[in-house]
Amino acid sequence: MSVFNKAEKIIVTCPKHLATYLRREVLYMGFEIVDQGQTYIETHGTLTDCIKLNLNLRTGNNVLYELKSFRAMDADKLYDELIQMPWEAWLDEAGYVSVTCNVNNPFIDNTMFANMRVKDAIVDRLTQKRGRRPDSGPKRDKAVIHLHWQEDRASVYIDSSGETLSKHGYRKHPGLAPMQESLAAAVVMATGWNGSGHLINPMCGSGTLAIEAALFALNRSVGLFRDNFGFMHIKGFEEEAYVAERRKARELAKKLIPGKIIATDLNPKAVELARKNAITAGVEQYIEFDVCDFRDTEIPEGEGVIVFNPEYGERLGDYEELVEIYKAIGDFLKQKCKGYNGYIFTGSPNLAKKVGLKASRKIEFFNSKLECRLLEYELYDGTKRSEEDRPKRKTE
């Protein structure tokens, strides 16, 4: 039976602290959650199901379809198990294969060695069965096989994504210190915004937060920006199923956003880059861009969220100058954003204290390897509203 029709374990990986949002997406698509960890969601399905996941996930990294799981203490046992697998049924002997590894084994002190043994087994098997060996190397634009080896338990997967899903493909002009697209999508989801209110993004940089907000509110699949995935290079792939899934994704997209999305930055070049990225993403008409100091950003009447992603002194900016900026952000939120929910994404707890507001929530994230927080501030309009009067946070 083809892997495109055979249901097996599927692991969807994600950055640390994004599993909550990834879980929400996987459930929303109708998949059952079998298990969940800090950096993965486990579900069950066919390689055809992986097509749907790859096209629609915003917060995932890679969609892994399990081929085999077995016990192997050392590299020789690993090779013995792998060479028995019918690689000729999955891979083209005249094609290209890449191998990735996640290894924590007491007998392996170099993951490149484990990687090499997997490649050896695959090409040796194909040479035996087909008389030809595929090319191999580090590029992930063709077939990708992943080894997850912890202690004496090894699992081998088809990486149906190939290149990571965390890069959504529209950002041709990233600017300085950009937020990863998958992280930006998770931040939008964490605010509970779904398009019914306004979303304001001062200090927008290259526009990733505003663009992800527009894509989310429009229910547009970010996988539509890509035309190459790992599953396309596995034997049995039928383009008709892929085309049908893309068509379905387009049909489910909305055409209007009830609320406004406003993105501003003091740097004209940043706004120009953000606008170009929005054009590539097909959402420029849904975002109002402006060049201005964040204090001059338009705050429409009504309710919504306002999200800041200021510098936090790790890679950019001078700390003392940032102290004054964080104080000014706090004043701006208090004075001009009443009735909104305010958010500041930062990797500096010390700078966060300068805002002068008490956060109602502190949501954990990682930006690359730096631990960060999304701080939520409820900016009451007049007297503090009761829990019953407060607008409910919507997540889908």
SERO-417902 format. One record per residue (C-alpha): chain; x, y, z; residue number from 1. Coordinates in Angstrom, 1 decimal, padded with zeros to 4 digits. Example, Ala and Ser with C-alpha at 12.3 -4.5 7.8 and 13.67 -1.06 7.14 Angstrom:
BEGIN
{ch: A; east: 012.3; north: -004.5; up: 007.8; i: 1};
{ch: A; east: 013.7; north: -001.1; up: 007.1; i: 2};
This chain:
BEGIN
{ch: A; east: 000.0; north: 000.0; up: 000.0; i: 1};
{ch: A; east: 001.3; north: 003.5; up: -000.9; i: 2};
{ch: A; east: 002.3; north: 005.7; up: 002.0; i: 3};
{ch: A; east: -000.1; north: 008.3; up: 000.5; i: 4};
{ch: A; east: -003.0; north: 005.9; up: 001.4; i: 5};
{ch: A; east: -001.6; north: 004.3; up: 004.6; i: 6};
{ch: A; east: -002.2; north: 005.9; up: 007.9; i: 7};
{ch: A; east: 000.7; north: 006.1; up: 010.3; i: 8};
{ch: A; east: 002.0; north: 008.3; up: 013.1; i: 9};
{ch: A; east: 002.5; north: 011.9; up: 012.1; i: 10};
{ch: A; east: 004.7; north: 014.3; up: 014.1; i: 11};
{ch: A; east: 004.4; north: 018.0; up: 013.5; i: 12};
{ch: A; east: 007.3; north: 019.9; up: 015.0; i: 13};
{ch: A; east: 007.4; north: 023.5; up: 016.1; i: 14};
{ch: A; east: 009.5; north: 026.0; up: 018.0; i: 15};
{ch: A; east: 009.4; north: 025.9; up: 021.8; i: 16};
{ch: A; east: 006.2; north: 027.4; up: 023.3; i: 17};
{ch: A; east: 004.3; north: 027.2; up: 020.0; i: 18};
{ch: A; east: 002.8; north: 023.8; up: 020.6; i: 19};
{ch: A; east: -000.4; north: 025.3; up: 022.1; i: 20};
{ch: A; east: -001.1; north: 027.2; up: 018.9; i: 21};
{ch: A; east: -000.1; north: 024.4; up: 016.7; i: 22};
{ch: A; east: -002.4; north: 022.1; up: 018.6; i: 23};
{ch: A; east: -005.3; north: 024.5; up: 017.9; i: 24};
{ch: A; east: -004.5; north: 024.5; up: 014.2; i: 25};
{ch: A; east: -004.3; north: 020.7; up: 013.9; i: 26};
{ch: A; east: -007.6; north: 020.3; up: 015.8; i: 27};
{ch: A; east: -009.2; north: 023.0; up: 013.6; i: 28};
{ch: A; east: -008.3; north: 020.9; up: 010.5; i: 29};
{ch: A; east: -010.1; north: 017.9; up: 011.9; i: 30};
{ch: A; east: -007.1; north: 015.8; up: 013.1; i: 31};
{ch: A; east: -007.0; north: 014.0; up: 016.4; i: 32};
{ch: A; east: -004.3; north: 014.9; up: 018.9; i: 33};
{ch: A; east: -002.5; north: 011.7; up: 020.1; i: 34};
{ch: A; east: 000.3; north: 013.3; up: 022.0; i: 35};
{ch: A; east: 001.8; north: 016.8; up: 022.6; i: 36};
{ch: A; east: 005.2; north: 017.9; up: 023.8; i: 37};
{ch: A; east: 007.0; north: 021.3; up: 024.1; i: 38};
{ch: A; east: 008.1; north: 021.2; up: 020.5; i: 39};
{ch: A; east: 005.7; north: 018.8; up: 018.7; i: 40};
{ch: A; east: 002.2; north: 017.6; up: 018.2; i: 41};
{ch: A; east: 001.5; north: 013.9; up: 017.3; i: 42};
{ch: A; east: -001.5; north: 013.0; up: 015.2; i: 43};
{ch: A; east: -002.3; north: 010.1; up: 012.8; i: 44};
{ch: A; east: -002.9; north: 010.0; up: 009.0; i: 45};
{ch: A; east: -001.6; north: 009.3; up: 005.5; i: 46};
{ch: A; east: 001.0; north: 011.1; up: 003.5; i: 47};
{ch: A; east: -002.0; north: 012.6; up: 001.6; i: 48};
{ch: A; east: -003.1; north: 014.1; up: 004.9; i: 49};
{ch: A; east: 000.3; north: 015.6; up: 005.2; i: 50};
{ch: A; east: -000.4; north: 017.6; up: 002.1; i: 51};
{ch: A; east: -003.3; north: 019.3; up: 003.9; i: 52};
{ch: A; east: -001.2; north: 020.0; up: 007.0; i: 53};
{ch: A; east: 001.7; north: 021.5; up: 005.0; i: 54};
{ch: A; east: -000.6; north: 023.8; up: 003.1; i: 55};
{ch: A; east: -002.5; north: 025.1; up: 006.1; i: 56};
{ch: A; east: -000.2; north: 025.2; up: 009.1; i: 57};
{ch: A; east: 001.0; north: 028.7; up: 010.3; i: 58};
{ch: A; east: 002.9; north: 027.7; up: 013.4; i: 59};
{ch: A; east: 004.6; north: 024.4; up: 012.5; i: 60};
{ch: A; east: 008.1; north: 023.7; up: 011.3; i: 61};
{ch: A; east: 008.0; north: 020.2; up: 009.7; i: 62};
{ch: A; east: 005.4; north: 017.5; up: 009.1; i: 63};
{ch: A; east: 007.0; north: 014.1; up: 009.6; i: 64};
{ch: A; east: 005.3; north: 010.8; up: 008.5; i: 65};
{ch: A; east: 006.7; north: 007.7; up: 010.3; i: 66};
{ch: A; east: 008.0; north: 004.9; up: 008.2; i: 67};
{ch: A; east: 009.4; north: 002.7; up: 011.0; i: 68};
{ch: A; east: 010.3; north: 002.7; up: 014.6; i: 69};
{ch: A; east: 012.8; north: 000.2; up: 016.2; i: 70};
{ch: A; east: 015.4; north: -000.4; up: 018.9; i: 71};
{ch: A; east: 019.0; north: 000.3; up: 018.0; i: 72};
{ch: A; east: 021.8; north: 000.9; up: 020.5; i: 73};
{ch: A; east: 024.6; north: 001.5; up: 018.0; i: 74};
{ch: A; east: 025.2; north: 002.6; up: 014.4; i: 75};
{ch: A; east: 025.6; north: -000.9; up: 013.1; i: 76};
{ch: A; east: 022.2; north: -002.0; up: 014.4; i: 77};
{ch: A; east: 020.8; north: 001.2; up: 013.0; i: 78};
{ch: A; east: 022.2; north: 000.4; up: 009.5; i: 79};
{ch: A; east: 021.0; north: -003.2; up: 009.7; i: 80};
{ch: A; east: 017.4; north: -002.1; up: 010.4; i: 81};
{ch: A; east: 017.5; north: 000.6; up: 007.7; i: 82};
{ch: A; east: 018.8; north: -001.5; up: 004.9; i: 83};
{ch: A; east: 015.9; north: -003.9; up: 005.3; i: 84};
{ch: A; east: 013.4; north: -001.1; up: 004.7; i: 85};
{ch: A; east: 011.9; north: -001.0; up: 001.1; i: 86};
{ch: A; east: 013.4; north: 002.4; up: 000.1; i: 87};
{ch: A; east: 012.8; north: 001.5; up: -003.6; i: 88};
{ch: A; east: 009.1; north: 001.8; up: -002.9; i: 89};
{ch: A; east: 009.5; north: 005.4; up: -001.7; i: 90};
{ch: A; east: 012.5; north: 007.0; up: -003.3; i: 91};
{ch: A; east: 013.6; north: 007.4; up: -006.9; i: 92};
{ch: A; east: 017.0; north: 005.8; up: -007.5; i: 93};
{ch: A; east: 017.7; north: 008.5; up: -010.1; i: 94};
{ch: A; east: 016.6; north: 011.3; up: -007.7; i: 95};
{ch: A; east: 018.1; north: 013.2; up: -004.8; i: 96};
{ch: A; east: 017.7; north: 012.5; up: -001.1; i: 97};
{ch: A; east: 018.7; north: 014.5; up: 002.0; i: 98};
{ch: A; east: 018.9; north: 013.2; up: 005.6; i: 99};
{ch: A; east: 018.3; north: 015.1; up: 008.8; i: 100};
{ch: A; east: 018.9; north: 013.8; up: 012.3; i: 101};
{ch: A; east: 017.9; north: 014.5; up: 015.9; i: 102};
{ch: A; east: 020.2; north: 012.2; up: 017.9; i: 103};
{ch: A; east: 020.8; north: 011.6; up: 021.6; i: 104};
{ch: A; east: 022.6; north: 008.3; up: 021.9; i: 105};
{ch: A; east: 025.5; north: 007.5; up: 024.2; i: 106};
{ch: A; east: 027.4; north: 005.7; up: 021.5; i: 107};
{ch: A; east: 027.1; north: 008.6; up: 019.0; i: 108};
{ch: A; east: 029.1; north: 011.7; up: 019.7; i: 109};
{ch: A; east: 028.7; north: 013.2; up: 016.2; i: 110};
{ch: A; east: 025.2; north: 013.5; up: 014.6; i: 111};
{ch: A; east: 026.9; north: 013.7; up: 011.2; i: 112};
{ch: A; east: 028.0; north: 010.1; up: 011.6; i: 113};
{ch: A; east: 024.4; north: 009.0; up: 012.3; i: 114};
{ch: A; east: 023.3; north: 011.0; up: 009.3; i: 115};
{ch: A; east: 026.0; north: 009.3; up: 007.1; i: 116};
{ch: A; east: 024.9; north: 005.8; up: 008.2; i: 117};
{ch: A; east: 021.3; north: 006.5; up: 007.3; i: 118};
{ch: A; east: 022.4; north: 007.7; up: 003.8; i: 119};
{ch: A; east: 024.6; north: 004.6; up: 003.5; i: 120};
{ch: A; east: 021.7; north: 002.3; up: 004.2; i: 121};
{ch: A; east: 019.4; north: 004.1; up: 001.8; i: 122};
{ch: A; east: 021.8; north: 004.2; up: -001.2; i: 123};
{ch: A; east: 023.1; north: 000.7; up: -000.6; i: 124};
{ch: A; east: 019.5; north: -000.7; up: -000.6; i: 125};
{ch: A; east: 018.6; north: 001.2; up: -003.8; i: 126};
{ch: A; east: 021.9; north: 000.1; up: -005.4; i: 127};
{ch: A; east: 021.0; north: -003.5; up: -004.6; i: 128};
{ch: A; east: 017.4; north: -003.3; up: -005.8; i: 129};
{ch: A; east: 017.7; north: -000.9; up: -008.7; i: 130};
{ch: A; east: 021.3; north: -000.9; up: -009.7; i: 131};
{ch: A; east: 021.7; north: 002.8; up: -009.2; i: 132};
{ch: A; east: 022.2; north: 005.1; up: -006.2; i: 133};
{ch: A; east: 020.5; north: 008.5; up: -005.8; i: 134};
{ch: A; east: 022.5; north: 011.7; up: -005.3; i: 135};
{ch: A; east: 022.5; north: 013.0; up: -001.8; i: 136};
{ch: A; east: 023.5; north: 016.2; up: 000.1; i: 137};
{ch: A; east: 022.3; north: 018.9; up: 002.5; i: 138};
{ch: A; east: 019.7; north: 020.6; up: 000.2; i: 139};
{ch: A; east: 016.1; north: 020.0; up: 001.3; i: 140};
{ch: A; east: 014.3; north: 020.8; up: -002.0; i: 141};
{ch: A; east: 013.7; north: 017.1; up: -002.9; i: 142};
{ch: A; east: 013.1; north: 014.0; up: -000.8; i: 143};
{ch: A; east: 014.0; north: 014.4; up: 002.8; i: 144};
{ch: A; east: 014.3; north: 011.5; up: 005.4; i: 145};
{ch: A; east: 014.5; north: 012.3; up: 009.1; i: 146};
{ch: A; east: 016.0; north: 010.1; up: 011.9; i: 147};
{ch: A; east: 014.9; north: 010.7; up: 015.5; i: 148};
{ch: A; east: 017.1; north: 008.6; up: 017.7; i: 149};
{ch: A; east: 016.8; north: 008.9; up: 021.5; i: 150};
{ch: A; east: 018.8; north: 006.4; up: 023.6; i: 151};
{ch: A; east: 018.0; north: 003.0; up: 022.0; i: 152};
{ch: A; east: 014.8; north: 004.0; up: 020.2; i: 153};
{ch: A; east: 015.0; north: 005.1; up: 016.6; i: 154};
{ch: A; east: 012.2; north: 006.4; up: 014.4; i: 155};
{ch: A; east: 012.6; north: 007.1; up: 010.7; i: 156};
{ch: A; east: 010.3; north: 009.5; up: 008.9; i: 157};
{ch: A; east: 009.6; north: 011.1; up: 005.6; i: 158};
{ch: A; east: 009.9; north: 014.8; up: 006.1; i: 159};
{ch: A; east: 006.9; north: 015.8; up: 004.0; i: 160};
{ch: A; east: 007.7; north: 019.5; up: 004.3; i: 161};
{ch: A; east: 011.3; north: 019.5; up: 003.1; i: 162};
{ch: A; east: 012.2; north: 023.1; up: 003.8; i: 163};
{ch: A; east: 010.8; north: 024.4; up: 007.1; i: 164};
{ch: A; east: 007.2; north: 025.7; up: 007.1; i: 165};
{ch: A; east: 008.1; north: 028.5; up: 009.5; i: 166};
{ch: A; east: 009.2; north: 030.7; up: 006.6; i: 167};
{ch: A; east: 005.9; north: 031.5; up: 004.8; i: 168};
{ch: A; east: 007.5; north: 032.5; up: 001.6; i: 169};
{ch: A; east: 006.2; north: 036.0; up: 001.0; i: 170};
{ch: A; east: 008.9; north: 037.9; up: 002.9; i: 171};
{ch: A; east: 011.4; north: 038.8; up: 000.2; i: 172};
{ch: A; east: 012.6; north: 041.9; up: 002.1; i: 173};
{ch: A; east: 013.1; north: 040.8; up: 005.8; i: 174};
{ch: A; east: 014.7; north: 044.0; up: 007.1; i: 175};
{ch: A; east: 016.7; north: 044.1; up: 010.4; i: 176};
{ch: A; east: 016.1; north: 041.4; up: 013.1; i: 177};
{ch: A; east: 012.8; north: 040.2; up: 011.7; i: 178};
{ch: A; east: 010.3; north: 038.1; up: 013.7; i: 179};
{ch: A; east: 009.9; north: 034.6; up: 012.2; i: 180};
{ch: A; east: 006.6; north: 034.2; up: 010.3; i: 181};
{ch: A; east: 005.5; north: 031.3; up: 012.4; i: 182};
{ch: A; east: 006.2; north: 033.2; up: 015.6; i: 183};
{ch: A; east: 004.3; north: 036.2; up: 014.4; i: 184};
{ch: A; east: 001.3; north: 034.0; up: 013.5; i: 185};
{ch: A; east: 001.4; north: 032.6; up: 017.0; i: 186};
{ch: A; east: 001.6; north: 036.1; up: 018.6; i: 187};
{ch: A; east: -001.5; north: 037.1; up: 016.6; i: 188};
{ch: A; east: -003.3; north: 034.0; up: 017.7; i: 189};
{ch: A; east: -002.3; north: 034.6; up: 021.4; i: 190};
{ch: A; east: -004.0; north: 038.0; up: 021.3; i: 191};
{ch: A; east: -007.3; north: 036.4; up: 020.3; i: 192};
{ch: A; east: -007.7; north: 038.8; up: 017.4; i: 193};
{ch: A; east: -009.7; north: 037.4; up: 014.5; i: 194};
{ch: A; east: -010.5; north: 040.4; up: 012.4; i: 195};
{ch: A; east: -013.7; north: 041.6; up: 014.0; i: 196};
{ch: A; east: -011.9; north: 044.5; up: 015.8; i: 197};
{ch: A; east: -008.9; north: 046.6; up: 014.8; i: 198};
{ch: A; east: -005.3; north: 045.5; up: 015.0; i: 199};
{ch: A; east: -002.7; north: 048.2; up: 015.3; i: 200};
{ch: A; east: 001.0; north: 047.5; up: 014.9; i: 201};
{ch: A; east: 003.3; north: 050.5; up: 015.6; i: 202};
{ch: A; east: 007.0; north: 049.9; up: 015.1; i: 203};
{ch: A; east: 006.0; north: 047.4; up: 012.3; i: 204};
{ch: A; east: 009.5; north: 046.9; up: 010.9; i: 205};
{ch: A; east: 009.2; north: 044.7; up: 007.8; i: 206};
{ch: A; east: 005.5; north: 044.1; up: 008.5; i: 207};
{ch: A; east: 005.5; north: 040.5; up: 009.5; i: 208};
{ch: A; east: 003.0; north: 040.9; up: 012.4; i: 209};
{ch: A; east: 000.5; north: 042.9; up: 010.3; i: 210};
{ch: A; east: 000.8; north: 040.6; up: 007.3; i: 211};
{ch: A; east: 000.3; north: 037.5; up: 009.4; i: 212};
{ch: A; east: -002.7; north: 039.1; up: 011.0; i: 213};
{ch: A; east: -004.2; north: 039.8; up: 007.6; i: 214};
{ch: A; east: -003.6; north: 036.3; up: 006.4; i: 215};
{ch: A; east: -005.1; north: 034.9; up: 009.6; i: 216};
{ch: A; east: -008.2; north: 037.1; up: 009.5; i: 217};
{ch: A; east: -008.7; north: 036.2; up: 005.8; i: 218};
{ch: A; east: -008.2; north: 032.5; up: 006.5; i: 219};
{ch: A; east: -005.6; north: 032.4; up: 003.7; i: 220};
{ch: A; east: -003.4; north: 029.3; up: 003.7; i: 221};
{ch: A; east: 000.3; north: 030.3; up: 003.9; i: 222};
{ch: A; east: 001.3; north: 027.1; up: 002.1; i: 223};
{ch: A; east: -000.1; north: 028.6; up: -001.1; i: 224};
{ch: A; east: 003.0; north: 030.8; up: -001.3; i: 225};
{ch: A; east: 005.1; north: 027.6; up: -001.9; i: 226};
{ch: A; east: 005.3; north: 025.4; up: -004.9; i: 227};
{ch: A; east: 007.7; north: 022.7; up: -003.6; i: 228};
{ch: A; east: 007.3; north: 020.3; up: -000.7; i: 229};
{ch: A; east: 009.1; north: 017.1; up: 000.3; i: 230};
{ch: A; east: 006.0; north: 014.9; up: -000.3; i: 231};
{ch: A; east: 006.2; north: 015.8; up: -004.0; i: 232};
{ch: A; east: 009.4; north: 013.8; up: -004.4; i: 233};
{ch: A; east: 008.1; north: 010.5; up: -002.9; i: 234};
{ch: A; east: 006.9; north: 007.7; up: -005.2; i: 235};
{ch: A; east: 003.1; north: 007.5; up: -005.4; i: 236};
{ch: A; east: 002.6; north: 011.3; up: -005.2; i: 237};
{ch: A; east: -000.4; north: 012.3; up: -007.3; i: 238};
{ch: A; east: -000.5; north: 015.9; up: -008.3; i: 239};
{ch: A; east: -004.3; north: 015.8; up: -008.6; i: 240};
{ch: A; east: -004.6; north: 015.5; up: -004.8; i: 241};
{ch: A; east: -002.3; north: 018.4; up: -004.2; i: 242};
{ch: A; east: -004.1; north: 020.6; up: -006.7; i: 243};
{ch: A; east: -007.4; north: 019.7; up: -005.1; i: 244};
{ch: A; east: -006.2; north: 020.6; up: -001.7; i: 245};
{ch: A; east: -004.8; north: 024.0; up: -003.0; i: 246};
{ch: A; east: -008.2; north: 024.6; up: -004.6; i: 247};
{ch: A; east: -010.0; north: 023.9; up: -001.4; i: 248};
{ch: A; east: -007.7; north: 026.2; up: 000.6; i: 249};
{ch: A; east: -008.5; north: 029.0; up: -001.9; i: 250};
{ch: A; east: -012.2; north: 028.4; up: -001.7; i: 251};
{ch: A; east: -012.1; north: 028.7; up: 002.1; i: 252};
{ch: A; east: -010.4; north: 032.1; up: 002.1; i: 253};
{ch: A; east: -012.4; north: 035.2; up: 002.9; i: 254};
{ch: A; east: -012.4; north: 038.5; up: 001.0; i: 255};
{ch: A; east: -013.1; north: 041.0; up: 003.7; i: 256};
{ch: A; east: -011.8; north: 042.0; up: 007.1; i: 257};
{ch: A; east: -014.3; north: 043.8; up: 009.3; i: 258};
{ch: A; east: -011.7; north: 045.7; up: 011.3; i: 259};
{ch: A; east: -008.8; north: 047.8; up: 010.3; i: 260};
{ch: A; east: -005.1; north: 046.8; up: 010.3; i: 261};
{ch: A; east: -002.8; north: 049.7; up: 010.8; i: 262};
{ch: A; east: 001.0; north: 049.3; up: 010.6; i: 263};
{ch: A; east: 003.4; north: 052.3; up: 011.2; i: 264};
{ch: A; east: 007.1; north: 052.8; up: 011.6; i: 265};
{ch: A; east: 009.3; north: 055.9; up: 011.9; i: 266};
{ch: A; east: 011.7; north: 054.5; up: 009.3; i: 267};
{ch: A; east: 010.5; north: 055.1; up: 005.7; i: 268};
{ch: A; east: 012.6; north: 052.3; up: 004.4; i: 269};
{ch: A; east: 011.0; north: 049.8; up: 006.9; i: 270};
{ch: A; east: 007.5; north: 050.8; up: 005.8; i: 271};
{ch: A; east: 008.6; north: 050.5; up: 002.1; i: 272};
{ch: A; east: 009.8; north: 047.0; up: 002.8; i: 273};
{ch: A; east: 006.7; north: 046.1; up: 004.8; i: 274};
{ch: A; east: 004.5; north: 047.3; up: 001.9; i: 275};
{ch: A; east: 006.5; north: 045.3; up: -000.6; i: 276};
{ch: A; east: 006.1; north: 042.2; up: 001.6; i: 277};
{ch: A; east: 002.4; north: 042.8; up: 001.9; i: 278};
{ch: A; east: 002.1; north: 043.1; up: -001.9; i: 279};
{ch: A; east: 003.9; north: 039.7; up: -002.3; i: 280};
{ch: A; east: 001.5; north: 038.2; up: 000.3; i: 281};
{ch: A; east: -001.5; north: 039.7; up: -001.6; i: 282};
{ch: A; east: -002.8; north: 041.6; up: 001.5; i: 283};
{ch: A; east: -001.6; north: 045.2; up: 000.8; i: 284};
{ch: A; east: -005.1; north: 046.4; up: 000.4; i: 285};
{ch: A; east: -006.0; north: 045.2; up: 003.9; i: 286};
{ch: A; east: -003.3; north: 047.1; up: 005.7; i: 287};
{ch: A; east: -003.0; north: 050.8; up: 006.2; i: 288};
{ch: A; east: 000.7; north: 051.7; up: 006.2; i: 289};
{ch: A; east: 002.1; north: 055.0; up: 007.5; i: 290};
{ch: A; east: 005.4; north: 056.6; up: 008.3; i: 291};
{ch: A; east: 005.3; north: 058.2; up: 011.7; i: 292};
{ch: A; east: 006.5; north: 058.0; up: 015.3; i: 293};
{ch: A; east: 004.5; north: 055.4; up: 017.1; i: 294};
{ch: A; east: 002.9; north: 058.1; up: 019.3; i: 295};
{ch: A; east: 001.3; north: 059.5; up: 016.2; i: 296};
{ch: A; east: -000.2; north: 056.2; up: 015.1; i: 297};
{ch: A; east: -004.0; north: 056.4; up: 014.4; i: 298};
{ch: A; east: -006.1; north: 054.6; up: 016.9; i: 299};
{ch: A; east: -009.6; north: 054.1; up: 015.5; i: 300};
{ch: A; east: -012.6; north: 054.3; up: 017.8; i: 301};
{ch: A; east: -013.9; north: 050.9; up: 019.0; i: 302};
{ch: A; east: -012.1; north: 047.9; up: 020.3; i: 303};
{ch: A; east: -009.2; north: 045.8; up: 019.1; i: 304};
{ch: A; east: -005.6; north: 045.0; up: 019.9; i: 305};
{ch: A; east: -002.4; north: 047.0; up: 019.7; i: 306};
{ch: A; east: 000.8; north: 045.1; up: 019.4; i: 307};
{ch: A; east: 004.4; north: 046.4; up: 019.9; i: 308};
{ch: A; east: 007.5; north: 044.5; up: 019.0; i: 309};
{ch: A; east: 010.2; north: 047.0; up: 020.1; i: 310};
{ch: A; east: 013.9; north: 046.3; up: 020.2; i: 311};
{ch: A; east: 015.1; north: 044.8; up: 023.5; i: 312};
{ch: A; east: 018.8; north: 045.5; up: 023.6; i: 313};
{ch: A; east: 020.1; north: 042.1; up: 022.5; i: 314};
{ch: A; east: 021.0; north: 042.7; up: 018.9; i: 315};
{ch: A; east: 019.9; north: 046.2; up: 018.2; i: 316};
{ch: A; east: 019.6; north: 049.6; up: 020.0; i: 317};
{ch: A; east: 021.1; north: 051.2; up: 023.0; i: 318};
{ch: A; east: 019.7; north: 050.2; up: 026.3; i: 319};
{ch: A; east: 019.4; north: 053.7; up: 027.9; i: 320};
{ch: A; east: 017.6; north: 054.9; up: 024.8; i: 321};
{ch: A; east: 015.3; north: 051.9; up: 024.9; i: 322};
{ch: A; east: 014.4; north: 052.7; up: 028.6; i: 323};
{ch: A; east: 012.9; north: 055.9; up: 027.4; i: 324};
{ch: A; east: 011.1; north: 054.2; up: 024.5; i: 325};
{ch: A; east: 009.5; north: 051.6; up: 026.8; i: 326};
{ch: A; east: 008.3; north: 054.4; up: 029.1; i: 327};
{ch: A; east: 006.8; north: 056.2; up: 026.2; i: 328};
{ch: A; east: 005.1; north: 053.1; up: 025.0; i: 329};
{ch: A; east: 003.5; north: 052.7; up: 028.4; i: 330};
{ch: A; east: 002.3; north: 056.4; up: 028.3; i: 331};
{ch: A; east: 000.9; north: 055.9; up: 024.8; i: 332};
{ch: A; east: -001.0; north: 052.8; up: 025.8; i: 333};
{ch: A; east: -002.5; north: 054.5; up: 028.9; i: 334};
{ch: A; east: -003.4; north: 057.8; up: 027.2; i: 335};
{ch: A; east: -004.5; north: 056.9; up: 023.7; i: 336};
{ch: A; east: -005.5; north: 053.2; up: 023.6; i: 337};
{ch: A; east: -008.3; north: 053.0; up: 026.1; i: 338};
{ch: A; east: -010.8; north: 050.2; up: 025.2; i: 339};
{ch: A; east: -008.1; north: 048.2; up: 023.5; i: 340};
{ch: A; east: -006.0; north: 045.2; up: 024.7; i: 341};
{ch: A; east: -002.3; north: 046.2; up: 024.5; i: 342};
{ch: A; east: 000.6; north: 043.8; up: 023.9; i: 343};
{ch: A; east: 004.3; north: 044.2; up: 024.0; i: 344};
{ch: A; east: 006.6; north: 041.4; up: 022.7; i: 345};
{ch: A; east: 010.0; north: 041.7; up: 024.4; i: 346};
{ch: A; east: 013.0; north: 039.6; up: 025.4; i: 347};
{ch: A; east: 014.0; north: 042.1; up: 028.2; i: 348};
{ch: A; east: 012.3; north: 041.7; up: 031.6; i: 349};
{ch: A; east: 014.1; north: 044.8; up: 032.8; i: 350};
{ch: A; east: 012.9; north: 047.0; up: 029.9; i: 351};
{ch: A; east: 009.4; north: 045.6; up: 030.4; i: 352};
{ch: A; east: 009.3; north: 047.0; up: 033.9; i: 353};
{ch: A; east: 009.8; north: 050.5; up: 032.5; i: 354};
{ch: A; east: 006.4; north: 050.4; up: 030.8; i: 355};
{ch: A; east: 004.7; north: 051.4; up: 034.0; i: 356};
{ch: A; east: 001.7; north: 049.1; up: 033.6; i: 357};
{ch: A; east: 000.8; north: 045.8; up: 035.2; i: 358};
{ch: A; east: 000.5; north: 043.0; up: 032.7; i: 359};
{ch: A; east: -002.6; north: 040.9; up: 033.0; i: 360};
{ch: A; east: -000.9; north: 038.0; up: 031.3; i: 361};
{ch: A; east: 002.7; north: 037.1; up: 030.5; i: 362};
{ch: A; east: 002.8; north: 034.6; up: 027.6; i: 363};
{ch: A; east: 006.0; north: 032.6; up: 027.0; i: 364};
{ch: A; east: 007.7; north: 032.5; up: 023.6; i: 365};
{ch: A; east: 011.1; north: 032.0; up: 022.1; i: 366};
{ch: A; east: 012.5; north: 034.3; up: 019.4; i: 367};
{ch: A; east: 015.3; north: 032.2; up: 018.0; i: 368};
{ch: A; east: 017.1; north: 031.1; up: 021.1; i: 369};
{ch: A; east: 016.1; north: 034.0; up: 023.3; i: 370};
{ch: A; east: 013.3; north: 033.6; up: 025.8; i: 371};
{ch: A; east: 010.7; north: 036.3; up: 025.4; i: 372};
{ch: A; east: 007.3; north: 037.3; up: 026.7; i: 373};
{ch: A; east: 004.2; north: 038.7; up: 025.2; i: 374};
{ch: A; east: 002.9; north: 041.0; up: 027.8; i: 375};
{ch: A; east: -000.9; north: 041.8; up: 027.8; i: 376};
{ch: A; east: -002.3; north: 045.0; up: 029.2; i: 377};
{ch: A; east: -006.1; north: 045.5; up: 029.6; i: 378};
{ch: A; east: -006.6; north: 049.2; up: 028.8; i: 379};
{ch: A; east: -010.0; north: 050.0; up: 030.3; i: 380};
{ch: A; east: -012.1; north: 052.7; up: 028.9; i: 381};
{ch: A; east: -013.5; north: 054.5; up: 031.9; i: 382};
{ch: A; east: -014.3; north: 052.3; up: 034.9; i: 383};
{ch: A; east: -012.9; north: 048.7; up: 035.0; i: 384};
{ch: A; east: -015.4; north: 046.4; up: 033.3; i: 385};
{ch: A; east: -016.6; north: 043.2; up: 034.9; i: 386};
{ch: A; east: -015.7; north: 039.8; up: 033.5; i: 387};
{ch: A; east: -019.2; north: 039.5; up: 032.1; i: 388};
{ch: A; east: -019.0; north: 042.9; up: 030.3; i: 389};
{ch: A; east: -015.6; north: 042.3; up: 028.8; i: 390};
{ch: A; east: -015.5; north: 041.1; up: 025.2; i: 391};
{ch: A; east: -014.7; north: 037.5; up: 024.9; i: 392};
{ch: A; east: -011.4; north: 036.5; up: 023.3; i: 393};
{ch: A; east: -011.9; north: 034.6; up: 020.1; i: 394};
{ch: A; east: -009.2; north: 032.2; up: 018.8; i: 395};
{ch: A; east: -010.6; north: 030.9; up: 015.5; i: 396};
